[in-house]
Amino acid sequence: MPQGTQSNQEVYGRLANFHVEKCIGQGAFSDVYIAVCVVNQRRVALKKVKILEIQDAKARQDCINEIDLLRQCNHKNVIEYLASFIENNELHIVLELADAGDLGRYIKHFKKRKFLMPEKTIWGLFVQICAALEHMHDRRVMHRDIKPANIFITVDGVVKLGDLGLGRFFSSATAVATSKVGTPYYLSPERIEQDSYDFKSDVWSLGCVLYEMAALYSPFYGEKMSFLVLAQNIEKCNYPPLSDSYSRELRELVAQCIVPDPAKRPEASYLHTVAAQMHDKFKK
C-alpha cells in the first residue's frame, strides 16, 4: 500500500464514517441502507446484521469469520466487499452499491406488462450470474441464498451477485422465520429436509432463477401455498413446463439444475459454458 494511503478498513471500518440514508432492503436478520462515506464521499450499501439473533455463540463467531471469505471474491459480477465491523451489537458489512435495483424488480417489470422476457436478454443476464457463481465456487465459497432479490444490476447493465456467504448461519431458523423472509421458493430439497448440502444446492437455486426469468414466476410458486405443499412440490420437482417459445437449450438447462439428486446437477462451470455459448448465439 502506498505511504499515506488508507486501507478500506480505516476508511469504512466504523459507523461514524457514514451518513446513513434510506433503507433499501429488509430481511429477518438484516437491514440494508444506502450510506455515504464521509471520508471519500462514496455511496455504498451498508448491511446491518442482527448478530445477536444468531443465538449460538459459535455460529456468531463463524458468521464473522465468514466475512474473510468474501475478501477472496474479487470479480466484476460479484458485489465488492469493502469492510466490516461490529457496533451497537450489530455486524456492519460495507459493500459496493448496485444502483439500478435487483433482478426481482426487473422480472416484475415484464410481469406488469404481461410480456415475456426475450431470450437474448435472459442469456445476457444469466451468463453474468453464472460467471459470478463459478468464481465463488472455484474459491470454495457457497452462496446459499441465490434468488432474484440477491442479484443486482448496475445502471450500466452489469449484473452483480450479492448477499453472499452468510446464508448458512440463518438456515436453521428459516422455517421459523418464513413469515418474515417469505416462502423459501429457491431452497433445494436437501435444504428443505435440513440434510447436509454442498455447492450443488446453489446450482438448484440458479436453475430456479433461470426458470423465473423465462416464466416470470418461480417454478414452485403458488397462491396461498402452505410450506408443507411447497416442500412436497420441491421434493417431487413438480413445476409447470416453460413456454415452447424458448429454446430447447434453455428448457433443458433448467431441467438439469432442478433435479432431486444433487449428484445429477451440473457444476457452475458447465452452466457458465452453456450460458456463454447461448449468449453468443443470440447476439448474432
VENJO-V132992 format. One record per pair of residues at least 12 apart in sequence whose ideal C-beta (glycine too) atoms are under 8 Angstrom apart, sorted by sequence separation. I is the first residue (numbers start at 1). J is the second residue. If there is no record, write none. Layout:
BEGIN
I | J
I | J
END
This chain:
BEGIN
21 | 33
22 | 34
33 | 45
34 | 46
51 | 63
81 | 93
82 | 94
150 | 162
188 | 200
208 | 220
242 | 254
20 | 33
21 | 34
32 | 45
33 | 46
51 | 64
81 | 94
82 | 95
133 | 146
150 | 163
174 | 187
188 | 201
220 | 233
20 | 34
21 | 35
32 | 46
33 | 47
49 | 63
67 | 81
81 | 95
82 | 96
150 | 164
187 | 201
220 | 234
257 | 271
20 | 35
21 | 36
32 | 47
33 | 48
80 | 95
81 | 96
146 | 161
189 | 204
19 | 35
31 | 47
32 | 48
79 | 95
80 | 96
188 | 204
18 | 35
19 | 36
30 | 47
31 | 48
67 | 84
79 | 96
188 | 205
18 | 36
30 | 48
143 | 161
145 | 163
186 | 204
187 | 205
220 | 238
253 | 271
18 | 37
19 | 38
30 | 49
79 | 98
106 | 125
145 | 164
186 | 205
220 | 239
239 | 258
17 | 37
18 | 38
29 | 49
30 | 50
64 | 84
144 | 164
171 | 191
219 | 239
17 | 38
24 | 45
29 | 50
143 | 164
144 | 165
145 | 166
219 | 240
237 | 258
253 | 274
17 | 39
64 | 86
103 | 125
129 | 151
143 | 165
144 | 166
145 | 167
172 | 194
186 | 208
237 | 259
253 | 275
141 | 164
142 | 165
144 | 167
171 | 194
185 | 208
186 | 209
237 | 260
29 | 53
67 | 91
141 | 165
143 | 167
144 | 168
236 | 260
12 | 37
28 | 53
29 | 54
136 | 161
142 | 167
215 | 240
235 | 260
249 | 274
11 | 37
18 | 44
20 | 46
67 | 93
142 | 168
12 | 39
64 | 91
132 | 159
144 | 171
215 | 242
11 | 39
18 | 46
63 | 91
125 | 153
132 | 160
133 | 161
136 | 164
211 | 239
214 | 242
215 | 243
250 | 278
11 | 40
132 | 161
214 | 243
249 | 278
128 | 158
129 | 159
128 | 159
211 | 242
247 | 278
12 | 44
129 | 161
186 | 218
214 | 246
6 | 39
185 | 218
45 | 79
125 | 159
185 | 219
51 | 86
185 | 220
219 | 254
185 | 221
214 | 250
52 | 89
44 | 82
51 | 89
147 | 185
193 | 231
51 | 90
147 | 186
192 | 231
219 | 258
50 | 90
51 | 91
146 | 186
210 | 250
214 | 254
49 | 90
107 | 148
145 | 186
48 | 90
49 | 91
106 | 148
183 | 225
192 | 234
193 | 235
48 | 91
49 | 92
104 | 147
192 | 235
210 | 253
211 | 254
48 | 92
49 | 93
104 | 148
183 | 227
210 | 254
47 | 92
103 | 148
104 | 149
185 | 230
189 | 234
46 | 92
47 | 93
102 | 148
103 | 149
184 | 230
188 | 234
189 | 235
207 | 253
46 | 93
47 | 94
102 | 149
104 | 151
106 | 153
183 | 230
187 | 234
207 | 254
210 | 257
211 | 258
46 | 94
47 | 95
102 | 150
103 | 151
45 | 94
46 | 95
102 | 151
103 | 152
178 | 227
207 | 256
208 | 257
44 | 94
45 | 95
102 | 152
103 | 153
207 | 257
208 | 258
44 | 95
45 | 96
77 | 128
101 | 152
102 | 153
206 | 257
207 | 258
44 | 96
45 | 97
77 | 129
100 | 152
101 | 153
175 | 227
44 | 97
45 | 98
100 | 153
204 | 257
43 | 97
77 | 131
78 | 132
98 | 152
100 | 154
203 | 257
204 | 258
77 | 132
98 | 153
99 | 154
100 | 155
43 | 99
75 | 131
98 | 154
99 | 155
103 | 159
142 | 198
146 | 202
37 | 94
75 | 132
78 | 135
142 | 199
144 | 201
77 | 135
78 | 136
144 | 202
147 | 205
151 | 209
204 | 262
207 | 265
35 | 94
142 | 201
143 | 202
146 | 205
203 | 262
75 | 135
142 | 202
145 | 205
146 | 206
147 | 208
148 | 209
201 | 262
204 | 265
73 | 135
98 | 160
137 | 199
143 | 205
146 | 208
147 | 209
200 | 262
203 | 265
206 | 268
34 | 97
73 | 136
146 | 209
200 | 263
203 | 266
96 | 160
98 | 162
148 | 212
198 | 262
203 | 267
137 | 202
197 | 262
200 | 265
203 | 268
206 | 271
73 | 139
202 | 268
72 | 139
95 | 162
73 | 141
199 | 267
203 | 271
72 | 141
133 | 202
199 | 268
12 | 82
13 | 83
15 | 85
69 | 139
12 | 83
13 | 84
14 | 85
70 | 141
189 | 260
11 | 83
13 | 85
15 | 87
69 | 141
190 | 262
14 | 87
15 | 88
79 | 152
133 | 206
8 | 82
9 | 83
188 | 262
8 | 83
9 | 85
130 | 206
15 | 92
129 | 206
129 | 209
77 | 158
79 | 160
12 | 94
76 | 158
77 | 159
78 | 160
79 | 161
77 | 160
78 | 161
79 | 162
126 | 209
77 | 161
78 | 162
79 | 163
126 | 210
79 | 164
8 | 94
78 | 164
126 | 213
122 | 210
125 | 213
73 | 164
122 | 213
122 | 214
70 | 164
70 | 165
119 | 214
69 | 165
117 | 213
117 | 214
67 | 165
116 | 214
66 | 165
117 | 216
66 | 166
116 | 216
63 | 166
66 | 169
107 | 212
111 | 216
63 | 169
103 | 209
107 | 213
110 | 216
111 | 217
62 | 169
107 | 216
59 | 169
103 | 213
54 | 169
54 | 170
45 | 162
49 | 166
53 | 173
25 | 149
122 | 246
116 | 243
119 | 246
123 | 250
119 | 247
122 | 250
116 | 245
137 | 267
119 | 250
137 | 268
138 | 269
136 | 268
137 | 269
134 | 268
133 | 268
134 | 269
134 | 271
130 | 268
133 | 271
134 | 272
133 | 272
29 | 170
130 | 271
131 | 272
28 | 170
130 | 272
29 | 173
28 | 173
127 | 272
130 | 275
130 | 276
29 | 177
127 | 275
28 | 177
126 | 275
127 | 276
127 | 278
28 | 180
123 | 275
127 | 279
27 | 180
28 | 181
126 | 279
27 | 181
123 | 278
124 | 279
123 | 279
123 | 281
124 | 282
123 | 282
120 | 282
119 | 282
120 | 283
END
